[in-house]
Amino acid sequence: MAREKVDRSSDRPAARTMHLNLRAGERVFINGAVVRADRKVSLELMNDATFLLEGHVLQPDEATTPLRQLYFAAQTMLIEPAQADLARTVYASLQDGILAATAEPAILTGLKSASGLVDAGRPFEALRIIRALFSAEAALIDGPAAMPAPPVARQRPADRLGPRHPADRSCRPHSPAPKADPMAAKVIP
C-alpha cells in the first residue's frame, strides 16, 4: 500500500507515504505509540515510521511455540522501541535455538531472511516472514498426530446381526475398536 511520490522540482523521490485504513475501535502501533480510532478513519503516514496493525499483534499468552516467541521478540522491537536492544538479544538467542533444533528447509530459509531484515532494522518485514512459517512449525510439532485418522471400515449387514448359528462362536460380530485418545498421541517436545 505504500506509494512513492516524486518531487518535480528536483526529480528526486519524496518521502514514502503509507496509507492505513482503520475501523472504529481498531488500534495501530506507530513508533511505539498506541493509536486507537474512535471511528472509521484513513491515515496517511507522510514519513518513514514503524507501525504494526492490531490484527498482527501477538499477545504474550499466544507466544506458545518457538517461532511465535521469535515473532513476539521482533514485535517488541516495533511496539516498544525503548526495549529494542533487549528484544534483539532475545531474538538472536531464540533464533539460534530454533536453527539448532530443526532441519526443515522452509524454516531455515525463512529464518535467515528474517534475520537479515532484523539486522537491517526492518523488523516489520521480518514479522511477515515469520508469520508465514507458523504452519510449517505446526506441522513439525503436531507430526503424524495432526494427520486425520484412516476411515473406519464399514461393517456388512450380516456382521451386525450376530452369529448365524448359536453354537458357532466364530461368527459373532466384531466389537468396534476403541477410539484412540487424540491427546495421548501427541508428543510433547
C-alpha positions as CSV (number, residue, x, y, z in Angstrom):
1,M,0.0,0.0,0.0
2,A,3.0,2.3,0.0
3,R,3.1,4.9,-2.7
4,E,6.2,6.8,-3.7
5,K,5.8,10.5,-4.7
6,V,8.3,12.4,-6.8
7,D,9.3,15.9,-6.1
8,R,9.1,17.6,-9.5
9,S,11.3,20.5,-8.7
10,S,14.4,18.2,-8.1
11,D,13.2,15.0,-9.8
12,R,14.1,13.1,-6.5
13,P,11.7,10.7,-4.9
14,A,10.0,12.3,-2.0
15,A,9.5,10.5,1.3
16,R,7.4,7.4,1.0
17,T,3.8,7.6,2.3
18,M,1.8,4.8,3.7
19,H,-2.0,4.8,3.8
20,L,-3.7,3.0,6.7
21,N,-7.4,2.4,6.9
22,L,-8.7,1.7,10.4
23,R,-12.1,0.6,11.6
24,A,-13.8,2.1,14.7
25,G,-12.0,0.8,17.8
26,E,-9.1,-0.6,15.9
27,R,-5.6,0.1,17.2
28,V,-2.3,0.7,15.4
29,F,1.2,0.9,17.0
30,I,3.2,3.7,15.4
31,N,6.8,4.2,16.6
32,G,5.9,2.8,19.9
33,A,2.7,4.8,20.4
34,V,-0.6,3.2,20.6
35,V,-3.3,4.9,18.4
36,R,-6.9,3.9,18.6
37,A,-9.5,5.1,16.1
38,D,-12.9,6.2,17.6
39,R,-14.5,5.9,14.2
40,K,-13.6,4.6,10.7
41,V,-10.6,6.7,9.6
42,S,-7.9,6.8,6.9
43,L,-4.4,7.8,8.0
44,E,-1.5,8.8,5.7
45,L,1.9,8.4,7.2
46,M,4.0,11.1,5.4
47,N,7.4,9.9,6.5
48,D,9.2,6.7,7.5
49,A,7.6,5.2,10.6
50,T,7.5,1.8,12.0
51,F,3.9,0.6,12.6
52,L,2.0,-2.6,13.4
53,L,-1.7,-3.2,12.9
54,E,-3.6,-4.6,15.8
55,G,-4.5,-7.7,13.9
56,H,-0.9,-8.7,13.6
57,V,-0.1,-8.2,17.3
58,L,0.7,-11.4,19.2
59,Q,-0.3,-11.4,22.8
60,P,2.2,-12.8,25.4
61,D,0.0,-15.8,26.2
62,E,-0.1,-16.7,22.5
63,A,3.7,-17.0,22.2
64,T,3.5,-20.7,22.9
65,T,5.9,-22.1,20.3
66,P,9.5,-21.2,19.4
67,L,8.5,-19.3,16.2
68,R,5.8,-17.5,18.0
69,Q,8.2,-16.5,20.7
70,L,10.6,-15.3,18.0
71,Y,7.7,-13.3,16.4
72,F,6.9,-11.8,19.8
73,A,10.6,-10.6,20.2
74,A,10.6,-9.0,16.8
75,Q,7.2,-7.4,17.5
76,T,8.6,-5.9,20.7
77,M,11.2,-4.1,18.7
78,L,8.4,-2.3,16.9
79,I,6.0,-1.7,19.8
80,E,8.4,-0.8,22.5
81,P,11.4,0.9,20.9
82,A,13.0,1.6,24.3
83,Q,13.2,-2.2,24.7
84,A,14.5,-2.9,21.2
85,D,18.1,-3.8,22.2
86,L,16.9,-6.3,24.8
87,A,14.3,-7.7,22.3
88,R,17.1,-8.0,19.7
89,T,19.2,-10.0,22.1
90,V,16.3,-12.3,22.9
91,Y,15.5,-12.6,19.2
92,A,19.1,-13.7,18.4
93,S,19.1,-16.3,21.3
94,L,15.7,-17.8,20.2
95,Q,16.8,-17.9,16.6
96,D,20.0,-19.8,17.4
97,G,17.9,-22.3,19.4
98,I,15.5,-22.8,16.5
99,L,18.2,-23.2,13.9
100,A,19.9,-25.8,16.1
101,A,16.7,-27.7,16.6
102,T,15.3,-28.0,13.1
103,A,16.5,-29.1,9.7
104,E,13.2,-28.1,8.0
105,P,14.4,-26.2,4.8
106,A,11.4,-23.8,4.7
107,I,12.0,-22.7,8.3
108,L,15.8,-22.4,7.9
109,T,15.5,-20.3,4.7
110,G,12.7,-18.1,6.3
111,L,14.7,-17.5,9.4
112,K,17.8,-16.5,7.5
113,S,15.7,-14.0,5.5
114,A,14.0,-12.7,8.7
115,S,17.4,-12.3,10.4
116,G,18.8,-10.2,7.6
117,L,15.7,-7.9,7.8
118,V,16.0,-7.6,11.6
119,D,19.7,-6.8,11.3
120,A,18.9,-4.1,8.6
121,G,16.4,-2.5,11.1
122,R,13.3,-3.8,9.2
123,P,11.5,-6.0,11.8
124,F,8.1,-5.3,10.2
125,E,9.1,-7.3,7.1
126,A,10.7,-10.0,9.3
127,L,7.3,-10.4,11.1
128,R,5.6,-11.2,7.8
129,I,8.2,-13.9,7.0
130,I,8.0,-15.4,10.5
131,R,4.2,-15.4,10.5
132,A,4.3,-17.4,7.2
133,L,6.3,-20.1,8.9
134,F,3.8,-20.8,11.6
135,S,2.1,-23.5,9.5
136,A,5.4,-25.3,8.9
137,E,6.2,-25.2,12.6
138,A,2.7,-26.6,13.5
139,A,3.2,-29.5,11.1
140,L,6.6,-30.3,12.7
141,I,5.2,-30.0,16.3
142,D,2.0,-32.0,15.6
143,G,3.7,-34.6,13.4
144,P,1.7,-37.7,12.5
145,A,-0.9,-36.9,15.2
146,A,-2.1,-33.9,13.0
147,M,-2.9,-36.2,10.2
148,P,-6.5,-37.4,10.1
149,A,-7.2,-41.0,11.2
150,P,-7.9,-43.5,8.4
151,P,-11.6,-44.1,7.8
152,V,-13.1,-47.0,9.7
153,A,-14.3,-49.9,7.6
154,R,-18.0,-50.2,7.5
155,Q,-19.5,-53.5,8.7
156,R,-21.5,-55.6,6.3
157,P,-25.2,-56.1,7.4
158,A,-24.6,-59.8,8.1
159,D,-21.8,-58.9,10.6
160,R,-24.2,-56.8,12.6
161,L,-26.9,-59.4,13.0
162,G,-25.0,-61.7,15.3
163,P,-24.0,-65.4,15.0
164,R,-25.6,-67.3,12.2
165,H,-25.8,-70.4,14.3
166,P,-25.9,-70.1,18.1
167,A,-23.2,-72.8,18.6
168,D,-20.8,-71.2,16.1
169,R,-19.0,-68.6,18.2
170,S,-16.6,-67.7,15.4
171,C,-19.4,-65.9,13.6
172,R,-20.0,-63.4,16.4
173,P,-19.9,-59.8,15.2
174,H,-16.7,-58.0,15.9
175,S,-16.9,-55.3,18.5
176,P,-15.6,-51.9,17.2
177,A,-12.1,-51.0,18.1
178,P,-11.9,-48.5,20.9
179,K,-11.3,-44.9,19.8
180,A,-7.8,-43.6,20.3
181,D,-7.4,-40.7,22.6
182,P,-6.0,-37.9,20.3
183,M,-4.2,-36.3,23.3
184,A,-2.4,-39.5,24.1
185,A,-0.8,-39.5,20.6
186,K,0.8,-36.0,20.9
187,V,4.4,-35.8,21.5
188,I,5.5,-33.1,23.9
189,P,8.8,-31.6,22.9
